[in-house]
Amino acid sequence: MTKYFFSAILFLMTVSLTLQAQNQPPVNQEDYIYEGSSTKFAVMVPDVLHFKAGVETAERMHLKENGYKFEMVIIGELAKAIVEDKSLKPYLDRAIEAGMNFTVCEYALDLFEVDKSKVDKRVEIIPHGWLRMYELKDKGYNTIRS
């Protein structure tokens, strides 16, 4: 009897979770409309998840068509991944095509013992990610850290 009771509970929980998942709103697949006045943006990104989100944001903002500048400053573990994880190259290609610029922190490359000669030539190596963000802020960029 107890076995059937727990089986029934498990079944109801599974059905409930399935229905909840089906009722979730779809991910917004439309373009992003920026209503602010800035045309220069910078984001400092330490991981793959935020890298991919940044690429998608750049594509949806139509950087070139809107005259926006968008720089991604790569720090932390992403500095290693951007060189060693070949599955990230299509994202890099898409972002550059969309008009995004990339810099990577040399300090992070050194910390993770990454061969700098293997960094994509379209990605500028800069001495320090945090300092780059301060410089971009001084140049009028809207800056955030993910």
C-alpha positions as CSV (number, residue, x, y, z in Angstrom):
1,M,0.0,0.0,0.0
2,T,2.8,2.4,0.9
3,K,4.5,1.6,-2.4
4,Y,1.4,2.6,-4.4
5,F,1.0,5.8,-2.3
6,F,4.6,7.0,-3.0
7,S,4.2,6.0,-6.7
8,A,1.1,8.1,-6.9
9,I,2.8,11.1,-5.2
10,L,5.8,10.8,-7.5
11,F,3.4,10.6,-10.6
12,L,1.5,13.7,-9.4
13,M,4.7,15.7,-8.8
14,T,6.0,14.7,-12.3
15,V,2.8,15.8,-14.0
16,S,2.7,19.0,-12.0
17,L,6.3,19.9,-12.9
18,T,5.6,19.1,-16.6
19,L,2.6,21.3,-16.6
20,Q,4.5,24.2,-15.0
21,A,7.3,23.9,-17.5
22,Q,4.8,24.0,-20.4
23,N,3.2,27.1,-19.0
24,Q,6.5,29.1,-18.8
25,P,6.5,32.0,-21.2
26,P,8.8,31.6,-24.3
27,V,12.2,33.2,-24.3
28,N,12.0,36.6,-26.0
29,Q,13.3,36.1,-29.5
30,E,12.8,39.6,-30.7
31,D,15.2,42.5,-31.2
32,Y,16.1,44.6,-28.3
33,I,15.0,48.2,-28.4
34,Y,17.3,50.5,-26.5
35,E,15.6,53.7,-25.5
36,G,18.5,55.4,-23.8
37,S,20.8,58.1,-25.3
38,S,24.2,56.3,-25.0
39,T,25.8,54.8,-28.1
40,K,28.8,53.2,-26.3
41,F,28.5,50.1,-24.2
42,A,31.0,47.8,-22.4
43,V,30.6,44.7,-20.4
44,M,33.2,42.7,-18.5
45,V,32.6,39.0,-18.7
46,P,34.2,36.2,-16.7
47,D,32.3,33.1,-17.9
48,V,30.9,31.3,-20.9
49,L,27.2,31.8,-20.0
50,H,27.5,35.6,-19.9
51,F,29.7,35.6,-23.0
52,K,26.9,33.9,-25.0
53,A,24.3,36.3,-23.5
54,G,26.5,39.2,-24.5
55,V,26.8,37.9,-28.1
56,E,23.0,37.5,-28.4
57,T,22.5,41.0,-27.0
58,A,24.9,42.5,-29.5
59,E,23.1,40.8,-32.4
60,R,19.6,41.9,-31.2
61,M,20.7,45.5,-30.7
62,H,21.8,45.8,-34.4
63,L,25.0,47.6,-33.4
64,K,26.2,48.6,-36.9
65,E,22.7,49.8,-38.0
66,N,22.3,51.9,-34.9
67,G,25.8,53.3,-34.7
68,Y,26.5,51.6,-31.4
69,K,30.0,50.7,-30.1
70,F,30.0,47.6,-27.9
71,E,33.1,46.1,-26.3
72,M,33.3,42.9,-24.3
73,V,36.2,42.7,-21.9
74,I,37.1,39.1,-21.3
75,I,38.4,38.2,-17.8
76,G,38.7,35.2,-15.5
77,E,38.0,31.7,-16.7
78,L,36.6,32.9,-20.0
79,A,40.1,34.1,-21.0
80,K,41.1,30.4,-21.1
81,A,37.9,29.2,-22.6
82,I,37.9,31.7,-25.5
83,V,41.2,30.2,-26.6
84,E,40.8,26.5,-25.8
85,D,37.0,25.8,-26.3
86,K,36.6,25.7,-30.0
87,S,32.8,25.6,-29.6
88,L,32.9,29.3,-28.7
89,K,34.4,30.4,-32.1
90,P,31.0,30.6,-33.9
91,Y,29.8,32.9,-31.1
92,L,32.9,35.1,-31.5
93,D,32.4,35.1,-35.3
94,R,28.7,36.1,-34.9
95,A,29.5,38.9,-32.4
96,I,32.3,40.4,-34.6
97,E,30.0,40.3,-37.6
98,A,27.4,42.1,-35.5
99,G,29.9,44.8,-34.7
100,M,31.2,43.9,-31.2
101,N,34.8,44.4,-30.2
102,F,36.7,42.1,-27.9
103,T,39.6,42.6,-25.5
104,V,41.0,39.9,-23.2
105,C,42.8,40.5,-19.9
106,E,46.5,39.5,-20.1
107,Y,46.6,39.0,-16.4
108,A,43.9,36.3,-16.7
109,L,45.7,34.7,-19.6
110,D,48.9,34.5,-17.5
111,L,47.0,33.3,-14.4
112,F,45.4,30.4,-16.4
113,E,48.7,29.8,-18.3
114,V,47.2,30.4,-21.7
115,D,49.4,30.5,-24.7
116,K,48.9,34.1,-25.9
117,S,49.9,33.3,-29.5
118,K,46.7,31.2,-29.7
119,V,44.4,34.1,-28.9
120,D,42.2,35.0,-31.9
121,K,43.9,37.9,-33.8
122,R,40.6,39.8,-33.7
123,V,40.7,39.9,-29.9
124,E,43.0,42.6,-28.5
125,I,45.1,41.6,-25.5
126,I,45.1,44.3,-22.9
127,P,47.1,44.4,-19.6
128,H,44.2,44.3,-17.1
129,G,40.4,43.9,-17.5
130,W,39.4,46.1,-14.6
131,L,41.7,49.0,-15.7
132,R,40.2,48.7,-19.2
133,M,36.7,49.1,-17.8
134,Y,37.8,52.2,-15.9
135,E,39.2,53.6,-19.2
136,L,36.1,52.8,-21.1
137,K,34.0,54.5,-18.4
138,D,36.2,57.6,-18.7
139,K,35.6,57.6,-22.5
140,G,31.8,57.7,-22.0
141,Y,30.9,54.1,-22.2
142,N,28.0,52.6,-20.2
143,T,29.8,49.9,-18.3
144,I,28.6,46.8,-16.4
145,R,30.2,43.6,-15.1
146,S,28.3,40.4,-15.5
